[in-house]
Amino acid sequence: MTVPERAALAAAQERLLAALVGDAQPPPGFDPERLRVQSEVLRAKRAHSAPSPRPRTSFLRRLRRGGAA
C-alpha cells in the first residue's frame, strides 16, 4: 500500500469512526440508518461496560479480610 493510499484509508476510517461514536455525518457510501443503529448499540455497550468503582472497592475490602469474592 502506498503512502497516499494509506492516508486515504486513514481519513476514511476517521470519518467512519466519527459517524459511529460522534455526531458526524455518515461517510459517502454508508447507509445512514444502519450507522445510526450501530452507533446506538456501541453507546449502550460502552455505558453497560463502564466500570463502577464501588463494586471493585467492595470486592477488595472483602478480599483483604479473607472473605469470599
ZIHU-V274961 format. One record per residue. N is the residue number from 0. RES is the residue in one small letter. PHI is phi in degrees with one decimal (* if undefined). Layout:
n/res/phi
N/RES/PHI
N/RES/PHI
This chain:
n/res/phi
0/m/*
1/t/-78.3
2/v/-60.7
3/p/-63.1
4/e/-64.5
5/r/-62.5
6/a/-65.0
7/a/-65.9
8/l/-64.4
9/a/-61.4
10/a/-65.7
11/a/-64.9
12/q/-64.9
13/e/-61.9
14/r/-64.7
15/l/-65.2
16/l/-62.4
17/a/-62.5
18/a/-72.5
19/l/-79.1
20/v/-109.4
21/g/-120.0
22/d/-116.4
23/a/-77.4
24/q/-70.3
25/p/-62.7
26/p/-67.1
27/p/-56.9
28/g/92.7
29/f/-106.6
30/d/-74.1
31/p/-58.3
32/e/-67.1
33/r/-65.0
34/l/-66.9
35/r/-62.4
36/v/-63.3
37/q/-63.1
38/s/-61.8
39/e/-62.4
40/v/-62.9
41/l/-64.1
42/r/-64.6
43/a/-65.3
44/k/-63.5
45/r/-63.6
46/a/-64.2
47/h/-73.5
48/s/-93.1
49/a/-62.9
50/p/-68.7
51/s/-107.5
52/p/-67.4
53/r/-63.9
54/p/-60.6
55/r/-63.8
56/t/-61.9
57/s/-61.9
58/f/-61.5
59/l/-64.4
60/r/-61.5
61/r/-62.9
62/l/-64.1
63/r/-64.3
64/r/-82.6
65/g/86.1
66/g/-79.5
67/a/-75.0
68/a/-77.4
